[in-house]
Amino acid sequence: MQTVYSAQAMAFWILQLISLVGAVIALFHAVRQRSDAFPAVGKLTKPAWLGILGVAPLLMIVGPGIIFLWVIGVVAVCVYLVDVRPKVDAIQRGPRW
C-alpha cells in the first residue's frame, strides 16, 4: 500500500512541477507582448492577464493543500496558452499569405 501512495505522490508532484513551469512560460510570454495586442484580439488587457498569470503560480504552490486552488491556477494558465497566446502572436506577426 505504501508503494501506491508513493507513486501517487510522485505523479502529483510531477504534475505540479509541469504546471508551474507552464505558468512561468505564460507569464514570461505575456510580459514580452505589446499592450495593444490584447484588446485588438478581443481579450482582456495586458495588465489583467499579468495579474491573472502572476497569481496563478501562487495558487499552484498553495494548491497541494487545497486542490481547488491548484485547479484554478492550471485552468487560468491553460486558457492563456491555448486561447490568448496564439491570437496575440498572430496579430503581432501580421497577415500571412
N, CA, C and O atoms as a printed pandas DataFrame, in Angstrom:
     atom_number atom_name residue_name chain_id  residue_number  x_coord  y_coord  z_coord
0              1         N          MET        A               1    0.820   -1.194    0.000
1              2        CA          MET        A               1    0.000    0.000    0.000
2              3         C          MET        A               1    0.866    1.262    0.000
3              4         O          MET        A               1    0.507    2.273   -0.604
4              5         N          GLN        A               2    1.981    1.190    0.667
5              6        CA          GLN        A               2    2.885    2.328    0.720
6              7         C          GLN        A               2    3.416    2.680   -0.672
7              8         O          GLN        A               2    3.609    3.855   -0.983
8              9         N          THR        A               3    3.651    1.672   -1.505
9             10        CA          THR        A               3    4.162    1.904   -2.854
10            11         C          THR        A               3    3.150    2.658   -3.706
11            12         O          THR        A               3    3.530    3.540   -4.477
12            13         N          VAL        A               4    1.878    2.326   -3.581
13            14        CA          VAL        A               4    0.834    3.016   -4.333
14            15         C          VAL        A               4    0.765    4.473   -3.919
15            16         O          VAL        A               4    0.652    5.355   -4.770
16            17         N          TYR        A               5    0.831    4.735   -2.629
17            18        CA          TYR        A               5    0.792    6.112   -2.145
18            19         C          TYR        A               5    2.000    6.886   -2.645
19            20         O          TYR        A               5    1.867    8.049   -3.027
20            21         N          SER        A               6    3.160    6.276   -2.650
21            22        CA          SER        A               6    4.372    6.939   -3.130
22            23         C          SER        A               6    4.270    7.259   -4.616
23            24         O          SER        A               6    4.685    8.333   -5.050
24            25         N          ALA        A               7    3.727    6.342   -5.387
25            26        CA          ALA        A               7    3.568    6.574   -6.824
26            27         C          ALA        A               7    2.587    7.709   -7.087
27            28         O          ALA        A               7    2.816    8.531   -7.974
28            29         N          GLN        A               8    1.498    7.764   -6.326
29            30        CA          GLN        A               8    0.526    8.840   -6.488
30            31         C          GLN        A               8    1.127   10.182   -6.098
31            32         O          GLN        A               8    0.914   11.185   -6.778
32            33         N          ALA        A               9    1.866   10.196   -5.019
33            34        CA          ALA        A               9    2.504   11.432   -4.578
34            35         C          ALA        A               9    3.518   11.910   -5.608
35            36         O          ALA        A               9    3.603   13.108   -5.878
36            37         N          MET        A              10    4.274   11.010   -6.176
37            38        CA          MET        A              10    5.259   11.376   -7.187
38            39         C          MET        A              10    4.575   11.892   -8.448
39            40         O          MET        A              10    5.031   12.870   -9.042
40            41         N          ALA        A              11    3.492   11.249   -8.862
41            42        CA          ALA        A              11    2.757   11.692  -10.050
42            43         C          ALA        A              11    2.193   13.095   -9.834
43            44         O          ALA        A              11    2.270   13.934  -10.731
44            45         N          PHE        A              12    1.632   13.356   -8.668
45            46        CA          PHE        A              12    1.086   14.683   -8.391
46            47         C          PHE        A              12    2.198   15.719   -8.333
47            48         O          PHE        A              12    2.017   16.842   -8.802
48            49         N          TRP        A              13    3.335   15.363   -7.771
49            50        CA          TRP        A              13    4.461   16.285   -7.700
50            51         C          TRP        A              13    4.943   16.647   -9.106
51            52         O          TRP        A              13    5.272   17.804   -9.367
52            53         N          ILE        A              14    4.985   15.671  -10.009
53            54        CA          ILE        A              14    5.400   15.921  -11.397
54            55         C          ILE        A              14    4.387   16.832  -12.095
55            56         O          ILE        A              14    4.779   17.749  -12.817
56            57         N          LEU        A              15    3.089   16.589  -11.887
57            58        CA          LEU        A              15    2.057   17.460  -12.468
58            59         C          LEU        A              15    2.168   18.880  -11.938
59            60         O          LEU        A              15    2.007   19.845  -12.685
60            61         N          GLN        A              16    2.441   19.003  -10.657
61            62        CA          GLN        A              16    2.595   20.333  -10.068
62            63         C          GLN        A              16    3.800   21.049  -10.667
63            64         O          GLN        A              16    3.720   22.240  -10.969
64            65         N          LEU        A              17    4.895   20.356  -10.840
65            66        CA          LEU        A              17    6.096   20.950  -11.427
66            67         C          LEU        A              17    5.845   21.388  -12.870
67            68         O          LEU        A              17    6.247   22.483  -13.262
68            69         N          ILE        A              18    5.185   20.545  -13.658
69            70        CA          ILE        A              18    4.870   20.887  -15.048
70            71         C          ILE        A              18    3.958   22.108  -15.104
71            72         O          ILE        A              18    4.155   22.989  -15.941
72            73         N          SER        A              19    2.968   22.168  -14.224
73            74        CA          SER        A              19    2.053   23.310  -14.230
74            75         C          SER        A              19    2.762   24.597  -13.819
75            76         O          SER        A              19    2.457   25.660  -14.358
76            77         N          LEU        A              20    3.689   24.526  -12.888
77            78        CA          LEU        A              20    4.446   25.714  -12.501
78            79         C          LEU        A              20    5.341   26.204  -13.634
79            80         O          LEU        A              20    5.457   27.410  -13.852
80            81         N          VAL        A              21    5.972   25.287  -14.354
81            82        CA          VAL        A              21    6.794   25.670  -15.499
82            83         C          VAL        A              21    5.921   26.327  -16.567
83            84         O          VAL        A              21    6.318   27.330  -17.161
84            85         N          GLY        A              22    4.743   25.772  -16.814
85            86        CA          GLY        A              22    3.812   26.368  -17.770
86            87         C          GLY        A              22    3.380   27.760  -17.356
87            88         O          GLY        A              22    3.239   28.643  -18.202
88            89         N          ALA        A              23    3.169   27.966  -16.061
89            90        CA          ALA        A              23    2.775   29.286  -15.565
90            91         C          ALA        A              23    3.886   30.302  -15.770
91            92         O          ALA        A              23    3.619   31.447  -16.137
92            93         N          VAL        A              24    5.111   29.902  -15.541
93            94        CA          VAL        A              24    6.248   30.813  -15.741
94            95         C          VAL        A              24    6.407   31.149  -17.223
95            96         O          VAL        A              24    6.677   32.297  -17.574
96            97         N          ILE        A              25    6.240   30.158  -18.086
97            98        CA          ILE        A              25    6.328   30.399  -19.528
98            99         C          ILE        A              25    5.226   31.358  -19.978
99           100         O          ILE        A              25    5.488   32.282  -20.748
100          101         N          ALA        A              26    4.006   31.147  -19.508
101          102        CA          ALA        A              26    2.890   32.017  -19.881
102          103         C          ALA        A              26    3.115   33.446  -19.384
103          104         O          ALA        A              26    2.863   34.404  -20.115
104          105         N          LEU        A              27    3.583   33.589  -18.160
105          106        CA          LEU        A              27    3.837   34.919  -17.606
106          107         C          LEU        A              27    4.947   35.612  -18.385
107          108         O          LEU        A              27    4.830   36.798  -18.696
108          109         N          PHE        A              28    6.018   34.897  -18.704
109          110        CA          PHE        A              28    7.120   35.469  -19.473
110          111         C          PHE        A              28    6.636   35.910  -20.855
111          112         O          PHE        A              28    7.029   36.971  -21.339
112          113         N          HIS        A              29    5.795   35.110  -21.485
113          114        CA          HIS        A              29    5.256   35.468  -22.797
114          115         C          HIS        A              29    4.397   36.724  -22.705
115          116         O          HIS        A              29    4.512   37.617  -23.544
116          117         N          ALA        A              30    3.543   36.796  -21.699
117          118        CA          ALA        A              30    2.642   37.943  -21.559
118          119         C          ALA        A              30    3.418   39.231  -21.309
119          120         O          ALA        A              30    3.038   40.290  -21.809
120          121         N          VAL        A              31    4.480   39.152  -20.557
121          122        CA          VAL        A              31    5.284   40.340  -20.264
122          123         C          VAL        A              31    5.913   40.897  -21.544
123          124         O          VAL        A              31    6.045   42.113  -21.687
124          125         N          ARG        A              32    6.297   40.033  -22.459
125          126        CA          ARG        A              32    7.007   40.448  -23.664
126          127         C          ARG        A              32    6.097   40.985  -24.769
127          128         O          ARG        A              32    6.602   41.493  -25.770
128          129         N          GLN        A              33    4.781   40.889  -24.622
129          130        CA          GLN        A              33    3.870   41.287  -25.690
130          131         C          GLN        A              33    3.492   42.768  -25.587
131          132         O          GLN        A              33    3.582   43.375  -24.520
132          133         N          ARG        A              34    3.070   43.329  -26.714
133          134        CA          ARG        A              34    2.616   44.725  -26.732
134          135         C          ARG        A              34    1.260   44.831  -26.029
135          136         O          ARG        A              34    0.447   43.909  -26.082
136          137         N          SER        A              35    1.034   45.951  -25.382
137          138        CA          SER        A              35   -0.216   46.156  -24.640
138          139         C          SER        A              35   -1.433   46.246  -25.544
139          140         O          SER        A              35   -2.523   45.822  -25.159
140          141         N          ASP        A              36   -1.262   46.791  -26.738
141          142        CA          ASP        A              36   -2.417   46.970  -27.621
142          143         C          ASP        A              36   -2.843   45.685  -28.322
143          144         O          ASP        A              36   -3.920   45.637  -28.916
144          145         N          ALA        A              37   -2.020   44.648  -28.262
145          146        CA          ALA        A              37   -2.352   43.397  -28.955
146          147         C          ALA        A              37   -3.493   42.649  -28.267
147          148         O          ALA        A              37   -4.282   41.978  -28.933
148          149         N          PHE        A              38   -3.585   42.757  -26.958
149          150        CA          PHE        A              38   -4.616   42.008  -26.224
150          151         C          PHE        A              38   -6.031   42.504  -26.545
151          152         O          PHE        A              38   -6.883   41.695  -26.911
152          153         N          PRO        A              39   -6.309   43.813  -26.419
153          154        CA          PRO        A              39   -7.657   44.271  -26.795
154          155         C          PRO        A              39   -7.938   44.131  -28.289
155          156         O          PRO        A              39   -9.094   44.000  -28.693
156          157         N          ALA        A              40   -6.888   44.158  -29.112
157          158        CA          ALA        A              40   -7.088   44.039  -30.559
158          159         C          ALA        A              40   -7.654   42.679  -30.951
159          160         O          ALA        A              40   -8.337   42.563  -31.969
160          161         N          VAL        A              41   -7.377   41.654  -30.156
161          162        CA          VAL        A              41   -7.922   40.324  -30.453
162          163         C          VAL        A              41   -9.159   40.027  -29.604
163          164         O          VAL        A              41   -9.660   38.902  -29.609
164          165         N          GLY        A              42   -9.647   41.024  -28.880
165          166        CA          GLY        A              42  -10.870   40.859  -28.104
166          167         C          GLY        A              42  -10.684   40.140  -26.778
167          168         O          GLY        A              42  -11.615   39.504  -26.285
168          169         N          LYS        A              43   -9.507   40.230  -26.201
169          170        CA          LYS        A              43   -9.223   39.572  -24.919
170          171         C          LYS        A              43   -9.048   40.623  -23.831
171          172         O          LYS        A              43   -9.066   41.820  -24.116
172          173         N          LEU        A              44   -8.882   40.190  -22.605
173          174        CA          LEU        A              44   -8.626   41.106  -21.503
174          175         C          LEU        A              44   -7.352   41.901  -21.776
175          176         O          LEU        A              44   -6.549   41.527  -22.631
176          177         N          THR        A              45   -7.175   42.993  -21.048
177          178        CA          THR        A              45   -5.998   43.826  -21.243
178          179         C          THR        A              45   -4.743   43.127  -20.729
179          180         O          THR        A              45   -4.815   42.138  -19.999
180          181         N          LYS        A              46   -3.602   43.660  -21.123
181          182        CA          LYS        A              46   -2.324   43.081  -20.697
182          183         C          LYS        A              46   -2.179   43.107  -19.174
183          184         O          LYS        A              46   -1.777   42.097  -18.597
184          185         N          PRO        A              47   -2.494   44.234  -18.489
185          186        CA          PRO        A              47   -2.370   44.209  -17.027
186          187         C          PRO        A              47   -3.282   43.164  -16.365
187          188         O          PRO        A              47   -2.913   42.570  -15.352
188          189         N          ALA        A              48   -4.456   42.945  -16.933
189          190        CA          ALA        A              48   -5.351   41.931  -16.368
190          191         C          ALA        A              48   -4.738   40.548  -16.498
191          192         O          ALA        A              48   -4.764   39.762  -15.552
192          193         N          TRP        A              49   -4.182   40.246  -17.680
193          194        CA          TRP        A              49   -3.556   38.931  -17.866
194          195         C          TRP        A              49   -2.306   38.785  -17.017
195          196         O          TRP        A              49   -2.032   37.700  -16.504
196          197         N          LEU        A              50   -1.543   39.862  -16.861
197          198        CA          LEU        A              50   -0.367   39.791  -15.997
198          199         C          LEU        A              50   -0.778   39.521  -14.553
199          200         O          LEU        A              50   -0.103   38.777  -13.842
200          201         N          GLY        A              51   -1.875   40.120  -14.121
201          202        CA          GLY        A              51   -2.380   39.848  -12.776
202          203         C          GLY        A              51   -2.829   38.406  -12.616
203          204         O          GLY        A              51   -2.494   37.748  -11.630
204          205         N          ILE        A              52   -3.581   37.922  -13.580
205          206        CA          ILE        A              52   -4.063   36.533  -13.530
206          207         C          ILE        A              52   -2.894   35.562  -13.538
207          208         O          ILE        A              52   -2.842   34.628  -12.739
208          209         N          LEU        A              53   -1.952   35.794  -14.452
209          210        CA          LEU        A              53   -0.814   34.885  -14.573
210          211         C          LEU        A              53    0.196   35.059  -13.440
211          212         O          LEU        A              53    1.007   34.168  -13.189
212          213         N          GLY        A              54    0.150   36.187  -12.766
213          214        CA          GLY        A              54    1.004   36.383  -11.595
214          215         C          GLY        A              54    0.470   35.666  -10.365
215          216         O          GLY        A              54    1.240   35.197   -9.527
216          217         N          VAL        A              55   -0.841   35.584  -10.261
217          218        CA          VAL        A              55   -1.466   34.910   -9.120
218          219         C          VAL        A              55   -1.517   33.393   -9.321
219          220         O          VAL        A              55   -1.500   32.641   -8.346
220          221         N          ALA        A              56   -1.580   32.942  -10.569
221          222        CA          ALA        A              56   -1.703   31.509  -10.863
222          223         C          ALA        A              56   -0.597   30.667  -10.229
223          224         O          ALA        A              56   -0.913   29.641   -9.626
224          225         N          PRO        A              57    0.688   31.043  -10.331
225          226        CA          PRO        A              57    1.711   30.211   -9.678
226          227         C          PRO        A              57    1.564   30.164   -8.162
227          228         O          PRO        A              57    1.873   29.151   -7.535
228          229         N          LEU        A              58    1.094   31.254   -7.579
229          230        CA          LEU        A              58    0.867   31.257   -6.129
230          231         C          LEU        A              58   -0.236   30.277   -5.753
231          232         O          LEU        A              58   -0.134   29.567   -4.752
232          233         N          LEU        A              59   -1.290   30.243   -6.563
233          234        CA          LEU        A              59   -2.361   29.282   -6.313
234          235         C          LEU        A              59   -1.865   27.854   -6.492
235          236         O          LEU        A              59   -2.290   26.947   -5.776
236          237         N          MET        A              60   -0.973   27.661   -7.443
237          238        CA          MET        A              60   -0.439   26.316   -7.673
238          239         C          MET        A              60    0.469   25.863   -6.540
239          240         O          MET        A              60    0.533   24.673   -6.232
240          241         N          ILE        A              61    1.160   26.789   -5.930
241          242        CA          ILE        A              61    2.032   26.433   -4.802
242          243         C          ILE        A              61    1.200   26.081   -3.581
243          244         O          ILE        A              61    1.530   25.148   -2.849
244          245         N          VAL        A              62    0.115   26.828   -3.357
245          246        CA          VAL        A              62   -0.785   26.534   -2.240
246          247         C          VAL        A              62   -1.651   25.321   -2.562
247          248         O          VAL        A              62   -2.145   24.647   -1.658
248          249         N          GLY        A              63   -1.832   25.047   -3.842
249          250        CA          GLY        A              63   -2.721   24.020   -4.345
250          251         C          GLY        A              63   -2.642   22.642   -3.747
251          252         O          GLY        A              63   -3.685   22.033   -3.515
252          253         N          PRO        A              64   -1.439   22.103   -3.477
253          254        CA          PRO        A              64   -1.426   20.750   -2.931
254          255         C          PRO        A              64   -2.203   20.621   -1.621
255          256         O          PRO        A              64   -2.712   19.544   -1.310
256          257         N          GLY        A              65   -2.298   21.695   -0.861
257          258        CA          GLY        A              65   -3.110   21.664    0.352
258          259         C          GLY        A              65   -4.588   21.818    0.041
259          260         O          GLY        A              65   -5.442   21.195    0.671
260          261         N          ILE        A              66   -4.871   22.655   -0.933
261          262        CA          ILE        A              66   -6.247   22.917   -1.347
262          263         C          ILE        A              66   -6.298   22.706   -2.863
263          264         O          ILE        A              66   -5.988   23.617   -3.630
264          265         N          ILE        A              67   -6.679   21.533   -3.280
265          266        CA          ILE        A              67   -6.625   21.130   -4.686
266          267         C          ILE        A              67   -7.393   22.097   -5.588
267          268         O          ILE        A              67   -6.972   22.353   -6.715
268          269         N          PHE        A              68   -8.502   22.629   -5.108
269          270        CA          PHE        A              68   -9.327   23.520   -5.921
270          271         C          PHE        A              68   -8.525   24.741   -6.363
271          272         O          PHE        A              68   -8.691   25.199   -7.493
272          273         N          LEU        A              69   -7.664   25.278   -5.507
273          274        CA          LEU        A              69   -6.850   26.434   -5.879
274          275         C          LEU        A              69   -5.850   26.072   -6.973
275          276         O          LEU        A              69   -5.610   26.860   -7.889
276          277         N          TRP        A              70   -5.275   24.890   -6.875
277          278        CA          TRP        A              70   -4.327   24.440   -7.894
278          279         C          TRP        A              70   -5.038   24.317   -9.245
279          280         O          TRP        A              70   -4.491   24.707  -10.277
280          281         N          VAL        A              71   -6.235   23.784   -9.231
281          282        CA          VAL        A              71   -7.004   23.622  -10.474
282          283         C          VAL        A              71   -7.324   24.984  -11.081
283          284         O          VAL        A              71   -7.246   25.144  -12.299
284          285         N          ILE        A              72   -7.681   25.964  -10.263
285          286        CA          ILE        A              72   -7.963   27.315  -10.769
286          287         C          ILE        A              72   -6.726   27.887  -11.456
287          288         O          ILE        A              72   -6.829   28.462  -12.540
288          289         N          GLY        A              73   -5.564   27.733  -10.837
289          290        CA          GLY        A              73   -4.325   28.221  -11.436
290          291         C          GLY        A              73   -4.013   27.537  -12.750
291          292         O          GLY        A              73   -3.616   28.187  -13.717
292          293         N          VAL        A              74   -4.190   26.231  -12.788
293          294        CA          VAL        A              74   -3.923   25.470  -14.011
294          295         C          VAL        A              74   -4.876   25.892  -15.126
295          296         O          VAL        A              74   -4.447   26.047  -16.270
296          297         N          VAL        A              75   -6.135   26.078  -14.823
297          298        CA          VAL        A              75   -7.117   26.482  -15.840
298          299         C          VAL        A              75   -6.774   27.867  -16.389
299          300         O          VAL        A              75   -6.868   28.091  -17.596
300          301         N          ALA        A              76   -6.380   28.792  -15.522
301          302        CA          ALA        A              76   -6.023   30.142  -15.975
302          303         C          ALA        A              76   -4.838   30.099  -16.940
303          304         O          ALA        A              76   -4.854   30.762  -17.977
304          305         N          VAL        A              77   -3.829   29.331  -16.605
305          306        CA          VAL        A              77   -2.652   29.220  -17.466
306          307         C          VAL        A              77   -3.012   28.532  -18.782
307          308         O          VAL        A              77   -2.552   28.949  -19.844
308          309         N          CYS        A              78   -3.821   27.495  -18.720
309          310        CA          CYS        A              78   -4.227   26.790  -19.942
310          311         C          CYS        A              78   -5.041   27.691  -20.862
311          312         O          CYS        A              78   -4.862   27.642  -22.079
312          313         N          VAL        A              79   -5.929   28.510  -20.309
313          314        CA          VAL        A              79   -6.711   29.438  -21.127
314          315         C          VAL        A              79   -5.775   30.406  -21.841
315          316         O          VAL        A              79   -5.946   30.681  -23.029
316          317         N          TYR        A              80   -4.791   30.918  -21.120
317          318        CA          TYR        A              80   -3.854   31.841  -21.759
318          319         C          TYR        A              80   -3.064   31.146  -22.866
319          320         O          TYR        A              80   -2.976   31.653  -23.985
320          321         N          LEU        A              81   -2.495   29.996  -22.555
321          322        CA          LEU        A              81   -1.629   29.317  -23.522
322          323         C          LEU        A              81   -2.381   28.800  -24.748
323          324         O          LEU        A              81   -1.833   28.790  -25.850
324          325         N          VAL        A              82   -3.622   28.375  -24.565
325          326        CA          VAL        A              82   -4.367   27.769  -25.667
326          327         C          VAL        A              82   -5.207   28.781  -26.441
327          328         O          VAL        A              82   -5.387   28.634  -27.650
328          329         N          ASP        A              83   -5.719   29.801  -25.767
329          330        CA          ASP        A              83   -6.631   30.733  -26.423
330          331         C          ASP        A              83   -5.985   32.087  -26.709
331          332         O          ASP        A              83   -6.025   32.556  -27.846
332          333         N          VAL        A              84   -5.400   32.712  -25.714
333          334        CA          VAL        A              84   -4.914   34.084  -25.855
334          335         C          VAL        A              84   -3.579   34.141  -26.590
335          336         O          VAL        A              84   -3.418   34.939  -27.513
336          337         N          ARG        A              85   -2.636   33.318  -26.198
337          338        CA          ARG        A              85   -1.291   33.379  -26.780
338          339         C          ARG        A              85   -1.282   33.244  -28.299
339          340         O          ARG        A              85   -0.637   34.058  -28.960
340          341         N          PRO        A              86   -1.962   32.260  -28.888
341          342        CA          PRO        A              86   -1.919   32.152  -30.361
342          343         C          PRO        A              86   -2.502   33.371  -31.067
343          344         O          PRO        A              86   -1.990   33.790  -32.105
344          345         N          LYS        A              87   -3.563   33.939  -30.514
345          346        CA          LYS        A              87   -4.190   35.099  -31.155
346          347         C          LYS        A              87   -3.310   36.335  -31.046
347          348         O          LYS        A              87   -3.199   37.106  -31.999
348          349         N          VAL        A              88   -2.686   36.529  -29.891
349          350        CA          VAL        A              88   -1.792   37.671  -29.703
350          351         C          VAL        A              88   -0.577   37.531  -30.624
351          352         O          VAL        A              88   -0.146   38.505  -31.241
352          353         N          ASP        A              89   -0.036   36.338  -30.712
353          354        CA          ASP        A              89    1.098   36.109  -31.613
354          355         C          ASP        A              89    0.707   36.365  -33.066
355          356         O          ASP        A              89    1.472   36.966  -33.820
356          357         N          ALA        A              90   -0.473   35.916  -33.457
357          358        CA          ALA        A              90   -0.909   36.055  -34.852
358          359         C          ALA        A              90   -1.106   37.519  -35.227
359          360         O          ALA        A              90   -0.742   37.926  -36.331
360          361         N          ILE        A              91   -1.670   38.308  -34.334
361          362        CA          ILE        A              91   -1.922   39.707  -34.684
362          363         C          ILE        A              91   -0.626   40.506  -34.727
363          364         O          ILE        A              91   -0.536   41.493  -35.457
364          365         N          GLN        A              92    0.368   40.101  -33.966
365          366        CA          GLN        A              92    1.633   40.833  -33.982
366          367         C          GLN        A              92    2.514   40.437  -35.162
367          368         O          GLN        A              92    3.390   41.203  -35.565
368          369         N          ARG        A              93    2.292   39.256  -35.715
369          370        CA          ARG        A              93    3.039   38.807  -36.886
370          371         C          ARG        A              93    2.546   39.467  -38.161
371          372         O          ARG        A              93    3.310   39.651  -39.108
372          373         N          GLY        A              94    1.285   39.819  -38.184
373          374        CA          GLY        A              94    0.712   40.399  -39.384
374          375         C          GLY        A              94    0.106   39.332  -40.275
375          376         O          GLY        A              94    0.134   38.151  -39.929
376          377         N          PRO        A              95   -0.438   39.726  -41.410
377          378        CA          PRO        A              95   -1.075   38.760  -42.315
378          379         C          PRO        A              95   -0.026   37.832  -42.935
379          380         O          PRO        A              95    1.082   38.252  -43.267
380          381         N          ARG        A              96   -0.404   36.574  -43.081
381          382        CA          ARG        A              96    0.471   35.589  -43.710
382          383         C          ARG        A              96   -0.202   35.116  -44.992
383          384         O          ARG        A              96   -1.314   34.590  -44.959
384          385         N          TRP        A              97    0.467   35.301  -46.101
385          386        CA          TRP        A              97   -0.117   34.921  -47.387
386          387         C          TRP        A              97    0.547   33.762  -47.953
387          388         O          TRP        A              97    0.179   33.307  -49.037
